[in-house]
Amino acid sequence: MVGGIIVVVVGALLCWSATDIKNWVRQRLDQEKVYRWLKSNTRDEPHESHVDLLAICKGTGLPEERARAACIRDKRIYVFGKEPERWSVWREEPESIYEKRGILRISDL
């Protein structure tokens, strides 16, 4: 009787552990997939560094909730604070075009 209970408890722990490990592996794979997609489909240029979550979902083939979770968990992926559905691997805030090229003045033309 006691041996049967021990077998059931050990079996339950193994199933629980296997499920946790499977979920952890899936999350890590999702994070890597999103990071690689962002790295290859965005550039560190004004208006090209951030993309919205729908573009990430289309590009990676992940459902919205898994793509969002991957973005939130991965420390290499930044969210744009003013638009919480825009993500980047380059920087938190998009670079201003004026920072890149400077302000053009009529006298400079």
C-alpha positions in Angstrom: 0.0 0.0 0.0 2.7 2.5 1.0 4.8 1.4 -2.0 1.9 2.2 -4.3 1.5 5.7 -2.8 5.2 6.4 -3.2 5.0 5.3 -6.9 2.0 7.6 -7.5 3.7 10.6 -5.8 7.0 10.0 -7.7 5.1 9.6 -10.9 3.2 12.9 -10.3 6.4 14.7 -9.5 8.0 13.4 -12.7 5.0 14.5 -14.8 5.0 17.9 -13.2 8.8 18.3 -13.7 8.5 17.2 -17.3 5.8 19.7 -18.0 7.8 22.5 -16.3 10.9 21.6 -18.3 8.9 21.5 -21.6 7.4 24.9 -20.9 10.7 26.4 -20.0 12.3 25.0 -23.1 9.5 26.4 -25.3 9.8 29.8 -23.7 13.5 29.9 -24.3 13.0 28.8 -27.9 10.3 31.5 -28.4 12.6 34.2 -27.0 15.5 33.2 -29.3 13.1 33.1 -32.3 11.8 36.6 -31.6 15.2 38.0 -30.9 16.7 36.6 -34.1 13.7 37.8 -36.1 14.0 41.3 -34.6 17.8 41.4 -35.2 17.4 40.4 -38.9 14.3 42.5 -39.7 15.1 45.8 -38.0 18.0 48.2 -38.1 19.5 50.7 -35.7 18.2 53.6 -37.8 15.4 56.1 -37.2 12.0 54.7 -37.9 13.5 51.2 -38.5 14.4 50.0 -35.0 11.0 49.2 -33.6 8.2 47.0 -34.8 4.8 46.2 -33.5 3.7 42.9 -32.0 1.6 41.9 -35.0 4.6 42.2 -37.3 6.6 40.0 -34.9 3.7 37.4 -34.8 3.6 37.3 -38.6 7.3 37.1 -39.0 7.9 34.4 -36.4 4.6 32.5 -36.7 4.1 32.6 -33.0 0.7 33.4 -31.4 0.3 36.8 -30.0 0.5 35.8 -26.3 3.6 33.7 -26.8 5.3 36.5 -28.8 4.5 39.0 -26.1 5.7 36.7 -23.4 9.0 36.2 -25.2 9.5 39.9 -25.6 8.7 40.6 -22.0 11.0 37.8 -20.6 14.0 38.5 -22.9 16.3 41.1 -21.4 17.8 41.8 -24.9 14.4 43.0 -26.2 13.2 46.5 -25.3 9.7 47.9 -25.3 9.0 51.4 -26.3 7.4 53.0 -23.3 5.1 55.4 -25.2 3.8 52.6 -27.4 3.8 49.4 -25.4 3.2 47.1 -28.3 6.4 48.2 -30.2 9.6 46.2 -29.6 13.3 46.5 -30.5 16.6 44.8 -29.9 18.5 48.1 -30.5 17.2 50.6 -28.0 14.3 51.5 -25.7 13.3 54.7 -27.5 13.5 55.1 -31.3 16.4 57.3 -32.4 15.3 60.7 -33.6 16.1 61.5 -37.2 17.4 64.8 -36.0 19.9 63.2 -33.7 21.2 61.2 -36.7 21.6 63.9 -39.3 21.2 67.1 -37.3 18.7 69.9 -37.9 18.8 71.2 -41.4 18.8 75.0 -41.7 17.9 77.0 -44.8 21.4 78.6 -44.7 22.9 75.1 -44.9 21.2 74.3 -48.2 
